[in-house]
Amino acid sequence: MIQWIHSPAHKTVAHVVDRYWFLLKEHDSDIGVAYPELFPDTAAHLIIAPKKQEYKYTCEAITAKGAGSHWLFPHHHTYQMDHSKPLVIVGVKFKVGALYSLNLPIRQPAVDQVCAVNLQELLDNIAVDETEILKKARGSSEACCAVLDKILLPWIKQGGDDKHAKLTQRALSLFNDVPISNLGEVLNCSQRTLERSFNRVTGLTLKQCKSINRLEMMLEQLYQKNAKEIDWADVAYEFGFSDQPHLIRYLKSSIGVTPGEYARQRNLTIDIYGGVGMS
């Protein structure tokens, strides 16, 4: 289903946008799972779709549905999606916390929300044609990415990073190398100051963000392995769990299934459509 994934070519756009991606399902045979699940994610996505194409995201007793382009904001919970019908989507994946510095009608940070969006209003009435963007995506990934860079650039230029955004970006750059408890010291600020700025920009705590990132890395690794090849004790050790039962409880609370169930089902898309998954 995933046709292509590309990074923005323009440096200014790439400061806030992580990647563009294109998803296409023309027939029922194009997908193995009609109702895939979407695990927690720290990034926001702008989903560009035909005006009449319906979308539906379900989390426990809550359902968000509509038609056309929409925002999928960072979320702590797993969503079930309706991909039972043919669909075509161009996605814009933003970097963590990037929307804080941009001009949005929805107050940031927004978390655990799916909201309809009018692209022309969002981009200050620049002429935006979803049909043309999706047509270019089918024909040429490079041409589509060039159009996306062009229409997003004026909007992005209106934004600017304040001290909270800059501190958050520095913290994120150190996430893989420095324990959370030491980040304030490394960044020459109090831990409380760092936590407050990070939450103000991302809507997440440092611990929540790191936990979701760890979940994403773990699921991506598991997705690429055959169920019989997985040694759950090794997985628990590699990702910092005290033991296998701790890993089982963590996955059950995070995505609603045990490790064994996940290995059998493989119905979680990786990295919000635009990554490893559903082929």
C-alpha positions as CSV (number, residue, x, y, z in Angstrom):
1,M,0.0,0.0,0.0
2,I,2.8,2.5,0.8
3,Q,3.9,3.8,-2.6
4,W,6.7,6.1,-1.5
5,I,8.2,8.1,1.3
6,H,10.4,11.2,0.8
7,S,12.0,13.9,2.9
8,P,11.3,17.6,2.0
9,A,13.9,19.1,-0.3
10,H,13.6,22.7,1.0
11,K,15.7,23.3,4.1
12,T,13.1,25.6,5.8
13,V,10.3,23.0,5.3
14,A,12.6,20.2,6.5
15,H,13.1,22.1,9.8
16,V,9.5,21.2,10.7
17,V,8.4,18.4,8.4
18,D,10.0,15.0,8.8
19,R,8.6,13.3,5.7
20,Y,6.0,13.1,3.0
21,W,4.4,9.8,2.1
22,F,1.8,8.4,-0.3
23,L,-0.7,5.6,0.4
24,L,-2.9,4.0,-2.2
25,K,-5.5,1.2,-1.9
26,E,-7.4,0.6,-5.1
27,H,-8.8,-2.9,-4.5
28,D,-9.6,-5.1,-1.5
29,S,-6.6,-7.3,-2.5
30,D,-4.2,-4.4,-1.9
31,I,-4.4,-4.8,1.9
32,G,-4.3,-7.7,4.3
33,V,-6.1,-6.0,7.1
34,A,-9.3,-4.0,6.6
35,Y,-9.2,-2.4,10.1
36,P,-5.5,-1.9,10.9
37,E,-4.5,-0.4,14.2
38,L,-2.4,2.7,14.8
39,F,-0.1,2.7,17.8
40,P,0.7,5.8,20.0
41,D,2.7,8.4,18.3
42,T,4.5,11.6,19.3
43,A,4.2,13.3,15.9
44,A,1.4,15.1,14.2
45,H,0.3,14.3,10.6
46,L,-1.6,16.3,8.1
47,I,-3.6,13.8,6.0
48,I,-4.5,15.1,2.5
49,A,-7.4,13.2,1.0
50,P,-10.3,13.6,-1.5
51,K,-13.1,15.8,-0.1
52,K,-15.6,12.9,-0.1
53,Q,-13.3,10.2,1.1
54,E,-14.4,9.1,4.6
55,Y,-12.1,8.5,7.5
56,K,-12.8,6.8,10.9
57,Y,-10.6,6.4,13.9
58,T,-11.8,4.4,17.0
59,C,-10.2,4.3,20.4
60,E,-12.2,2.3,23.0
61,A,-15.6,4.1,23.2
62,I,-14.5,7.2,21.3
63,T,-14.8,7.5,17.5
64,A,-13.6,10.4,15.3
65,K,-15.0,10.4,11.8
66,G,-15.5,12.7,8.8
67,A,-14.4,13.1,5.2
68,G,-11.6,14.7,3.4
69,S,-8.3,16.2,4.7
70,H,-7.7,16.2,8.4
71,W,-5.2,16.5,11.3
72,L,-4.1,13.5,13.2
73,F,-2.4,14.9,16.3
74,P,0.0,13.1,18.6
75,H,-1.8,10.4,20.7
76,H,-1.2,8.2,23.7
77,H,-3.6,5.5,22.7
78,T,-4.0,3.0,19.9
79,Y,-6.6,3.8,17.2
80,Q,-8.4,1.3,15.0
81,M,-8.8,2.7,11.5
82,D,-11.3,1.8,8.8
83,H,-9.4,0.9,5.6
84,S,-12.1,-1.4,4.3
85,K,-12.7,0.7,1.2
86,P,-10.4,2.0,-1.5
87,L,-8.5,5.0,-0.4
88,V,-5.8,7.5,-1.5
89,I,-3.8,9.6,0.9
90,V,-0.8,12.0,0.9
91,G,0.6,12.4,4.4
92,V,2.8,15.1,5.9
93,K,4.5,14.0,9.0
94,F,5.7,16.9,11.2
95,K,8.6,16.7,13.6
96,V,7.7,16.3,17.3
97,G,6.5,19.6,18.7
98,A,6.8,21.4,15.3
99,L,3.2,22.7,15.2
100,Y,3.7,24.7,18.4
101,S,5.6,27.4,16.3
102,L,3.1,27.5,13.4
103,N,-0.1,29.4,12.9
104,L,-2.9,27.0,13.5
105,P,-6.6,27.7,14.4
106,I,-6.4,24.8,16.8
107,R,-4.5,25.8,19.9
108,Q,-1.3,23.9,20.3
109,P,-0.2,21.5,21.7
110,A,-3.2,19.4,20.6
111,V,-3.1,15.7,21.8
112,D,-5.4,12.8,21.2
113,Q,-7.5,14.6,18.6
114,V,-8.5,14.0,15.0
115,C,-9.8,17.2,13.4
116,A,-11.1,18.2,9.9
117,V,-9.0,20.8,8.1
118,N,-9.6,23.2,5.2
119,L,-6.3,23.4,3.4
120,Q,-6.9,26.8,1.8
121,E,-7.8,28.3,5.1
122,L,-4.8,26.7,6.8
123,L,-2.4,27.9,4.2
124,D,-3.8,31.5,4.2
125,N,-6.0,31.0,1.1
126,I,-3.3,29.8,-1.1
127,A,-4.9,27.9,-4.0
128,V,-4.6,24.3,-2.9
129,D,-6.2,21.5,-4.9
130,E,-6.2,18.1,-3.1
131,T,-7.1,16.4,-6.4
132,E,-4.1,17.8,-8.1
133,I,-1.8,16.9,-5.2
134,L,-3.0,13.3,-5.2
135,K,-2.8,13.1,-9.0
136,K,0.9,14.2,-8.9
137,A,1.5,11.7,-6.1
138,R,0.4,8.9,-8.4
139,G,2.5,10.1,-11.3
140,S,5.8,11.4,-9.7
141,S,6.9,11.4,-6.1
142,E,9.4,14.1,-6.9
143,A,6.8,16.4,-8.5
144,C,4.4,15.9,-5.6
145,C,7.1,16.7,-3.0
146,A,8.0,19.8,-4.9
147,V,4.4,21.0,-4.8
148,L,4.1,20.3,-1.1
149,D,7.3,22.2,-0.4
150,K,6.0,25.1,-2.4
151,I,2.6,25.4,-0.7
152,L,3.8,24.8,2.8
153,L,6.8,27.1,2.7
154,P,5.0,30.5,3.0
155,W,3.0,29.2,5.9
156,I,6.0,27.7,7.7
157,K,7.9,31.0,7.2
158,Q,5.3,32.8,9.3
159,G,6.3,30.7,12.3
160,G,9.2,31.1,14.6
161,D,10.8,29.2,17.5
162,D,10.7,30.7,21.0
163,K,12.8,29.7,23.9
164,H,10.5,26.8,24.8
165,A,10.6,25.4,21.3
166,K,14.4,25.7,21.1
167,L,14.9,24.0,24.5
168,T,12.6,21.2,23.4
169,Q,14.5,20.7,20.2
170,R,17.7,20.4,22.1
171,A,16.2,17.9,24.5
172,L,14.9,15.8,21.7
173,S,18.3,15.7,20.0
174,L,19.7,14.1,23.2
175,F,17.0,11.6,23.9
176,N,18.8,8.6,22.7
177,D,22.1,9.4,24.5
178,V,21.2,11.0,27.8
179,P,18.9,9.7,30.6
180,I,15.8,11.9,31.2
181,S,16.9,12.7,34.7
182,N,20.2,14.2,33.4
183,L,18.8,16.2,30.6
184,G,18.3,19.4,32.6
185,E,21.9,19.3,33.8
186,V,23.3,18.7,30.3
187,L,21.1,21.6,28.9
188,N,22.1,24.0,31.7
189,C,18.6,24.4,33.1
190,S,16.5,23.0,36.0
191,Q,14.7,19.8,35.3
192,R,11.4,21.5,36.2
193,T,12.1,24.2,33.6
194,L,12.8,21.6,31.0
195,E,9.7,19.6,31.8
196,R,7.5,22.6,31.6
197,S,8.8,23.8,28.3
198,F,8.7,20.3,26.8
199,N,5.1,19.8,27.8
200,R,4.1,23.3,26.6
201,V,5.5,22.5,23.1
202,T,4.6,18.8,22.7
203,G,1.7,18.2,25.0
204,L,3.7,15.3,26.4
205,T,5.9,14.7,29.4
206,L,9.5,13.7,28.7
207,K,8.7,10.2,30.1
208,Q,5.7,9.8,27.9
209,C,7.6,10.9,24.8
210,K,10.5,8.5,25.5
211,S,8.1,5.7,26.2
212,I,6.2,6.1,22.9
213,N,9.5,6.3,21.0
214,R,10.7,3.1,22.6
215,L,7.4,1.4,21.7
216,E,7.7,2.5,18.1
217,M,11.3,1.2,17.8
218,M,10.3,-2.1,19.4
219,L,7.3,-2.7,17.2
220,E,9.2,-1.8,14.1
221,Q,11.8,-4.4,15.0
222,L,9.2,-7.0,15.8
223,Y,7.3,-6.3,12.7
224,Q,10.2,-7.3,10.5
225,K,10.7,-10.7,12.2
226,N,8.9,-13.9,11.9
227,A,6.9,-14.8,15.0
228,K,9.0,-17.9,15.5
229,E,12.2,-16.0,15.4
230,I,11.3,-13.7,18.3
231,D,13.0,-14.3,21.7
232,W,10.8,-12.3,24.1
233,A,13.4,-12.5,26.9
234,D,16.0,-10.9,24.6
235,V,13.5,-8.2,23.5
236,A,12.8,-7.4,27.1
237,Y,16.5,-7.0,27.8
238,E,17.2,-5.0,24.7
239,F,14.5,-2.4,25.4
240,G,15.2,-2.0,29.1
241,F,12.5,-4.1,30.7
242,S,13.3,-5.8,34.0
243,D,11.9,-9.1,32.7
244,Q,9.5,-10.7,30.2
245,P,6.4,-10.3,32.4
246,H,7.1,-6.6,32.6
247,L,7.3,-6.4,28.8
248,I,4.0,-8.3,28.5
249,R,2.2,-5.9,30.8
250,Y,3.7,-2.9,29.0
251,L,2.5,-4.0,25.6
252,K,-0.9,-5.0,26.9
253,S,-1.4,-1.5,28.4
254,S,0.1,0.3,25.4
255,I,-1.5,-1.4,22.4
256,G,-4.1,-3.7,24.0
257,V,-2.5,-7.0,23.1
258,T,0.2,-9.3,24.5
259,P,3.5,-9.8,22.6
260,G,2.3,-13.1,21.3
261,E,-1.0,-11.7,20.0
262,Y,0.9,-8.9,18.3
263,A,3.3,-11.3,16.6
264,R,0.4,-13.3,15.3
265,Q,-1.9,-10.5,14.2
266,R,0.7,-8.0,12.7
267,N,-2.2,-5.5,12.2
268,L,-0.4,-2.5,13.5
269,T,0.9,0.0,11.0
270,I,4.3,1.3,11.8
271,D,5.0,5.0,12.0
272,I,1.5,6.3,11.1
273,Y,1.1,5.0,7.6
274,G,4.4,6.3,6.3
275,G,6.8,3.6,7.5
276,V,7.2,-0.1,7.7
277,G,3.8,-1.8,7.5
278,M,0.8,-3.0,5.6
279,S,2.3,-4.2,2.4
